[in-house]
Every structure is written in C-alpha cells, then in structure tokens.
Amino acid sequence: MEIVILIAVIALVVIGATGALVVTTRRRKPLPPPRRPVAPAEPQVGEEAAPPREEPRRTVEDVGLPGAPVVVEEPPAPAAPPAPLPVPELEVPEPTAGRLVRLRSRLSRSQTSLGKGLLSLLSREHLDEDTWEEIEDTLLTADVGVAPTQELVDRLRTRVKVLGTRTPDELRGLLREELLALIGTDTDRALRTARHTAEDGTARPAVVMVVGVNGTGKTTTTGKLARVLVADGRSVVLGAADTFRAAAADQLQTWGERVGARTVRGPEAGDPASVAFDAVKEGIAEGADTVLVDTAGRLHTKTGLMDELGKVKRVVEKHGPVDEVLLVLDATTGQNGLVQARVFSEVVSITGIVLTKLDGTAKGGIVIAVQRDLGVPVKLIGLGEGADDLAPFEPEAFVDALLG
C-alpha cells in the first residue's frame, strides 16, 4: 500500500512540472526574423526622378600622369588701365569779315528772281499802269510789305520819268539805290558782344539772349553765333536754358565743344531762368567776353510761356542789363514771321533780328518788311546748313545778290 501511494505522489510531481514548462514556453516573445540584405534602389524616371547632384569634374588636362611634374599656374597679371580718349581737335571757324560776300552766290541762287523780275519789267519800252501793277505784285510776292512796296514804286516812277532813257546799267543802278534806301545803310547793325565795365566798376561779359519759336533754327543759330564770336577772338560761355527739349542742351554743347566754348546746363525740365542765371554767373567768374543764352522755342500763342520768357530776362538782369536780345525768324514763313516778331517784341526788348534759311526762299523782301514793322535792324542772316553759314548782314552785298 505504501508503494502505491509513493508512485501516485511521483506521478503528480511529474505532471505539475510538465504543465509549468508549457506555460512558460507560451509566454516568451517570438524572435524577429533574420534581416535580409537590401538591394540598391533602381534609378527612377519621370516625376519620381531625383535631381542629379552636382559633383566636381576634372578634364583630361586636369589629371596628371604618374611621375609628371606638378605645374603651378601663376595668377593673371592685372589688366592695364584703358587709354584716355583723344581730345578732339578744336575747329577754326572762318573769319567773319567779308563772309556774306563769300556766300553771295548761295544767296543769289534763290533771290535773283526778285531782281531779275524787276529789271525785266522796268526795261519795257512803255511802262503803263499794267506794268507798274506787275512791279507791285513782284514786290509783294517777295514779302516786301504793302507800305514799303508802295513807297518803292512811287519813287521808281518819279526817277524813271526824270531819267528818260533807261539802259540796263542805269536801271540796275537806279533799282540798287532805291533798295538800299529801303533797307538802310546807316543803321547800326553791330553786335554788342565785347566784355565791358559795369556800373559798379567791375568787368562783366556781354549777355546775349537768343529767342524764337520752335523750328526757326534757334539753337543751331546760337551755336553758329558762338563760332562767329570765336572767329573774332572772343571767349564764349553758352547757357542751355531750353530745358523743355532734351536734345537742345546736347546739341548746344556739341556746338560749343567744337570751338572750345563751355556749356552750362541744368536738369531736364528744370527752371530755365535758373540755368540762365548760372550761365551768366559762370561767365563772370571765368572772365568770358560773351555769354550766349539759348531760350526755349516758345510758341508765340502760349501766353504763359511768353511770360516765362520775360521771367528769364528779369532773372538774368540781376547780374546786370542784357546787352542783346536776338529774335530768330525763319525767312520762309514770310508774313507769319512778322506776327511772331510783334509778339516777342511785346515781351522782351528785341535789339536785332536773325533771318535763317534765307537761301531757301525767294522772299528776300522780308528783310525790308521786318525792319520797317519793328524798327529793329537785321543783324545776322543764315544761308545754309554749314557751320560757318551764319553771316553779319551787309546791305550792299545783300542787294547785289538780289540783282544778280
């Protein structure tokens, strides 16, 4: 019996140990599977493609051969400074003495129709009323003006009756005398452009204002006038007071550089009066003989602009009186030029007329008309596009060109 009990106890112990072993085995975590080697990712294309990485590359020349000596490159030598631009050679303008005589052939090409037409009419055997009317029409067509034309015809009628015989030489001399009487040979046509002493005893340059409407050649005339003065031995300062036209200051400066004249200019669309004031100030400081002030090409129908022109003159006169006010007129405009002259004369006191493009019109009688209308002499005439085609007006040479 004791043996049976012992066997039962041993069986129970064995069964309990076996159960505990099974429970312990179930509670243990499973081991992770072994890692497999990951193959490199295959290159992708399209939108999945990654941007290429920039890596330094070497050319064949950069890779040295085994045992070859190492060449060390020297730094490049510093660049030489650019050579200075050559200074443009100053031009030597033609002397003004006798310039109109030299240009007379150019003037006569367009003006001889007036002289030849009058001589042809006066040479007729019978000078009836129809002939005298044709003479009047010829003079009026040449823009001589109504009053000067009537005066000239009356004097010609009287002298032809007194003369009796009318040879070509006599008629030419007669017509020359009457035209010179209308133009005026004793008129003071000198330009006041010399340095002089002011009222306070200090030396100051002569101040010349150049005025006129757009398209008359005003800025070009100012540049040519600078050449005229330089040819006469004067030192010149230019004032670019036409600030409303961008190209005007550049154009004037180019004219000045050709003859060694300095140009005072201001900002575009700046105050013209301020530029004119500074130009005269610089002329005084430099001891120049003449200061030329180019004003804006103002339309004579714009009252506000004309008032501003008067302001420029008043501001300049703070340095002293203006010596010359030259009005530039286009000879091809005829009677319209007289309208411009009247309006300008109401704003500033004009001292002289400059007639441009006189070689391109047969209306040379405008010289007589404008002088009679304003009581101001023609002092300069333009006879072409050349740099030295601006000449002092000489009545004798002008009339000779008219008569051919």
FINU-944510 format. One record per residue (C-alpha): residue in one letter; x, y, z. Coordinates in steps of 0.1 Angstrom, whole numbers. Layout:
BEGIN
<A,<X,Y,Z>>
...
***
This chain:
BEGIN
<M,<0,0,0>>
<E,<28,24,8>>
<I,<43,16,-26>>
<V,<11,26,-44>>
<I,<10,59,-25>>
<L,<46,67,-34>>
<I,<40,61,-71>>
<A,<10,84,-71>>
<V,<29,112,-55>>
<I,<58,109,-80>>
<A,<32,110,-109>>
<L,<16,141,-95>>
<V,<50,159,-93>>
<V,<59,149,-129>>
<I,<25,162,-142>>
<G,<29,195,-123>>
<A,<64,201,-137>>
<T,<53,194,-172>>
<G,<24,219,-170>>
<A,<46,247,-157>>
<L,<71,242,-185>>
<V,<43,245,-212>>
<V,<30,278,-197>>
<T,<65,293,-196>>
<T,<71,285,-232>>
<R,<39,301,-244>>
<R,<47,335,-225>>
<R,<80,340,-243>>
<K,<80,365,-273>>
<P,<88,351,-307>>
<L,<123,360,-321>>
<P,<123,385,-351>>
<P,<130,370,-385>>
<P,<166,374,-397>>
<R,<173,406,-418>>
<R,<178,402,-455>>
<P,<203,423,-474>>
<V,<186,453,-491>>
<A,<194,457,-528>>
<P,<203,492,-540>>
<A,<173,513,-553>>
<E,<169,512,-590>>
<P,<171,546,-609>>
<Q,<137,562,-613>>
<V,<124,582,-642>>
<G,<97,609,-648>>
<E,<83,628,-619>>
<E,<98,603,-594>>
<A,<133,610,-606>>
<A,<155,629,-581>>
<P,<176,659,-594>>
<P,<212,650,-602>>
<R,<238,660,-577>>
<E,<264,684,-589>>
<E,<299,669,-584>>
<P,<332,684,-593>>
<R,<345,671,-626>>
<R,<380,670,-639>>
<T,<390,672,-675>>
<V,<418,652,-692>>
<E,<441,681,-688>>
<D,<435,682,-650>>
<V,<445,646,-645>>
<G,<483,644,-642>>
<L,<503,614,-653>>
<P,<521,593,-627>>
<G,<555,608,-621>>
<A,<548,640,-641>>
<P,<559,673,-625>>
<V,<533,694,-609>>
<V,<527,727,-627>>
<V,<516,756,-605>>
<E,<497,783,-625>>
<E,<506,819,-618>>
<P,<478,844,-612>>
<P,<469,866,-642>>
<A,<485,900,-644>>
<P,<463,929,-636>>
<A,<446,945,-667>>
<A,<462,977,-679>>
<P,<440,1008,-674>>
<P,<422,1019,-706>>
<A,<439,1045,-727>>
<P,<424,1080,-723>>
<L,<402,1091,-752>>
<P,<419,1115,-776>>
<V,<409,1151,-771>>
<P,<390,1163,-802>>
<E,<409,1190,-821>>
<L,<392,1224,-820>>
<E,<379,1237,-852>>
<V,<390,1271,-866>>
<P,<359,1290,-878>>
<E,<361,1311,-909>>
<P,<367,1349,-903>>
<T,<335,1369,-903>>
<A,<350,1398,-923>>
<G,<335,1395,-958>>
<R,<317,1363,-950>>
<L,<285,1375,-967>>
<V,<304,1383,-998>>
<R,<318,1348,-999>>
<L,<283,1334,-995>>
<R,<267,1358,-1020>>
<S,<265,1332,-1048>>
<R,<245,1309,-1025>>
<L,<221,1338,-1017>>
<S,<217,1348,-1053>>
<R,<206,1314,-1064>>
<S,<173,1319,-1046>>
<Q,<170,1357,-1047>>
<T,<178,1367,-1082>>
<S,<142,1361,-1093>>
<L,<132,1393,-1075>>
<G,<160,1414,-1090>>
<K,<157,1400,-1125>>
<G,<119,1403,-1124>>
<L,<121,1439,-1115>>
<L,<148,1447,-1141>>
<S,<128,1429,-1168>>
<L,<97,1449,-1161>>
<L,<115,1483,-1159>>
<S,<132,1476,-1192>>
<R,<100,1475,-1211>>
<E,<96,1502,-1238>>
<H,<63,1515,-1224>>
<L,<57,1515,-1186>>
<D,<20,1516,-1184>>
<E,<-3,1510,-1154>>
<D,<-3,1473,-1160>>
<T,<34,1472,-1159>>
<W,<36,1491,-1126>>
<E,<10,1467,-1111>>
<E,<32,1438,-1121>>
<I,<61,1455,-1104>>
<E,<40,1459,-1072>>
<D,<29,1422,-1074>>
<T,<65,1411,-1077>>
<L,<75,1431,-1046>>
<L,<45,1419,-1026>>
<T,<52,1383,-1036>>
<A,<87,1387,-1022>>
<D,<72,1398,-988>>
<V,<85,1434,-991>>
<G,<53,1446,-974>>
<V,<25,1468,-986>>
<A,<38,1502,-973>>
<P,<74,1497,-985>>
<T,<62,1484,-1019>>
<Q,<41,1515,-1024>>
<E,<69,1537,-1014>>
<L,<94,1520,-1037>>
<V,<70,1521,-1067>>
<D,<63,1558,-1063>>
<R,<100,1566,-1061>>
<L,<108,1544,-1091>>
<R,<80,1561,-1112>>
<T,<94,1596,-1104>>
<R,<130,1587,-1111>>
<V,<122,1568,-1144>>
<K,<104,1599,-1157>>
<V,<133,1622,-1148>>
<L,<159,1598,-1161>>
<G,<142,1595,-1196>>
<T,<165,1569,-1212>>
<R,<167,1535,-1194>>
<T,<198,1515,-1203>>
<P,<202,1482,-1184>>
<D,<231,1497,-1164>>
<E,<211,1528,-1155>>
<L,<181,1507,-1144>>
<R,<202,1484,-1123>>
<G,<219,1513,-1106>>
<L,<186,1530,-1100>>
<L,<170,1499,-1085>>
<R,<201,1493,-1063>>
<E,<199,1528,-1049>>
<E,<162,1525,-1040>>
<L,<165,1491,-1024>>
<L,<195,1503,-1003>>
<A,<174,1533,-992>>
<L,<146,1509,-980>>
<I,<170,1485,-962>>
<G,<191,1513,-947>>
<T,<228,1517,-950>>
<D,<234,1539,-920>>
<T,<216,1516,-895>>
<D,<237,1503,-866>>
<R,<240,1466,-871>>
<A,<269,1459,-847>>
<L,<266,1431,-821>>
<R,<274,1442,-786>>
<T,<293,1412,-776>>
<A,<325,1427,-760>>
<R,<334,1425,-724>>
<H,<327,1458,-707>>
<T,<327,1476,-673>>
<A,<295,1475,-653>>
<E,<281,1505,-634>>
<D,<297,1492,-602>>
<G,<332,1493,-618>>
<T,<336,1456,-623>>
<A,<342,1439,-656>>
<R,<315,1417,-669>>
<P,<308,1398,-701>>
<A,<282,1409,-726>>
<V,<250,1389,-723>>
<V,<231,1379,-754>>
<M,<197,1362,-753>>
<V,<185,1342,-783>>
<V,<147,1339,-786>>
<G,<123,1325,-812>>
<V,<96,1299,-818>>
<N,<102,1262,-825>>
<G,<116,1253,-859>>
<T,<133,1285,-867>>
<G,<168,1271,-861>>
<K,<173,1290,-829>>
<T,<196,1265,-811>>
<T,<216,1260,-842>>
<T,<219,1297,-847>>
<T,<232,1301,-811>>
<G,<259,1275,-818>>
<K,<268,1292,-851>>
<L,<269,1326,-834>>
<A,<294,1311,-809>>
<R,<316,1303,-839>>
<V,<313,1338,-852>>
<L,<324,1353,-819>>
<V,<353,1328,-815>>
<A,<364,1336,-850>>
<D,<366,1373,-839>>
<G,<387,1363,-809>>
<R,<362,1363,-781>>
<S,<358,1338,-753>>
<V,<322,1324,-750>>
<V,<301,1307,-724>>
<L,<269,1290,-736>>
<G,<238,1287,-714>>
<A,<214,1259,-724>>
<A,<182,1274,-709>>
<D,<160,1254,-733>>
<T,<153,1228,-707>>
<F,<120,1216,-722>>
<R,<136,1199,-752>>
<A,<160,1172,-741>>
<A,<181,1173,-773>>
<A,<186,1211,-771>>
<A,<212,1210,-744>>
<D,<231,1182,-761>>
<Q,<230,1200,-794>>
<L,<243,1232,-779>>
<Q,<270,1215,-760>>
<T,<282,1198,-792>>
<W,<284,1232,-809>>
<G,<304,1246,-780>>
<E,<329,1217,-778>>
<R,<338,1222,-815>>
<V,<353,1257,-807>>
<G,<362,1253,-770>>
<A,<332,1271,-755>>
<R,<319,1257,-722>>
<T,<281,1250,-719>>
<V,<262,1255,-686>>
<R,<232,1232,-685>>
<G,<206,1221,-659>>
<P,<183,1192,-653>>
<E,<158,1182,-679>>
<A,<125,1202,-675>>
<G,<143,1223,-649>>
<D,<139,1261,-644>>
<P,<152,1279,-675>>
<A,<157,1311,-655>>
<S,<180,1293,-631>>
<V,<201,1279,-659>>
<A,<204,1314,-675>>
<F,<214,1329,-642>>
<D,<241,1303,-636>>
<A,<255,1307,-671>>
<V,<260,1345,-665>>
<K,<275,1337,-631>>
<E,<300,1313,-646>>
<G,<308,1338,-674>>
<I,<316,1364,-648>>
<A,<337,1340,-628>>
<E,<357,1328,-659>>
<G,<362,1363,-673>>
<A,<345,1354,-705>>
<D,<338,1380,-732>>
<T,<303,1369,-741>>
<V,<275,1347,-726>>
<L,<250,1333,-751>>
<V,<217,1322,-735>>
<D,<196,1298,-757>>
<T,<160,1300,-745>>
<A,<132,1276,-751>>
<G,<115,1276,-785>>
<R,<83,1290,-772>>
<L,<50,1291,-792>>
<H,<40,1327,-796>>
<T,<4,1318,-789>>
<K,<11,1305,-754>>
<T,<8,1335,-731>>
<G,<21,1316,-701>>
<L,<52,1306,-719>>
<M,<58,1341,-731>>
<D,<55,1353,-695>>
<E,<82,1328,-685>>
<L,<105,1342,-712>>
<G,<101,1376,-696>>
<K,<110,1360,-663>>
<V,<142,1346,-677>>
<K,<152,1381,-688>>
<R,<144,1396,-654>>
<V,<164,1369,-636>>
<V,<194,1374,-658>>
<E,<193,1412,-653>>
<K,<201,1406,-616>>
<H,<237,1403,-628>>
<G,<233,1434,-650>>
<P,<215,1445,-681>>
<V,<211,1422,-711>>
<D,<232,1436,-739>>
<E,<214,1419,-769>>
<V,<181,1401,-774>>
<L,<182,1385,-809>>
<L,<150,1372,-824>>
<V,<155,1343,-848>>
<L,<130,1342,-877>>
<D,<125,1317,-904>>
<A,<126,1336,-937>>
<T,<104,1310,-954>>
<T,<75,1318,-931>>
<G,<70,1353,-947>>
<Q,<44,1374,-931>>
<N,<38,1349,-903>>
<G,<73,1358,-891>>
<L,<61,1394,-886>>
<V,<34,1382,-863>>
<Q,<59,1363,-843>>
<A,<82,1394,-842>>
<R,<54,1416,-829>>
<V,<45,1392,-800>>
<F,<81,1388,-789>>
<S,<88,1425,-790>>
<E,<60,1430,-765>>
<V,<76,1406,-740>>
<V,<113,1415,-744>>
<S,<130,1444,-759>>
<I,<144,1430,-792>>
<T,<176,1446,-803>>
<G,<183,1426,-835>>
<I,<168,1401,-860>>
<V,<185,1369,-873>>
<L,<169,1356,-905>>
<T,<176,1320,-911>>
<K,<170,1298,-943>>
<L,<173,1329,-964>>
<D,<190,1308,-991>>
<G,<159,1286,-995>>
<T,<133,1312,-1003>>
<A,<127,1338,-1029>>
<K,<111,1361,-1003>>
<G,<141,1382,-995>>
<G,<119,1412,-991>>
<I,<112,1401,-955>>
<V,<144,1419,-946>>
<I,<127,1452,-955>>
<A,<93,1443,-940>>
<V,<106,1432,-906>>
<Q,<128,1462,-902>>
<R,<101,1486,-912>>
<D,<75,1469,-889>>
<L,<96,1466,-858>>
<G,<121,1494,-862>>
<V,<148,1467,-854>>
<P,<177,1460,-878>>
<V,<185,1426,-893>>
<K,<220,1418,-879>>
<L,<226,1383,-890>>
<I,<214,1360,-918>>
<G,<216,1323,-922>>
<L,<225,1310,-957>>
<G,<227,1272,-954>>
<E,<233,1242,-931>>
<G,<271,1246,-929>>
<A,<288,1255,-896>>
<D,<300,1289,-910>>
<D,<269,1298,-930>>
<L,<258,1325,-905>>
<A,<270,1359,-917>>
<P,<267,1395,-905>>
<F,<241,1413,-926>>
<E,<257,1437,-951>>
<P,<231,1457,-971>>
<E,<253,1463,-1001>>
<A,<263,1426,-1005>>
<F,<226,1416,-1000>>
<V,<213,1439,-1027>>
<D,<240,1429,-1051>>
<A,<229,1393,-1046>>
<L,<192,1403,-1052>>
<L,<201,1419,-1085>>
<G,<224,1391,-1096>>
***
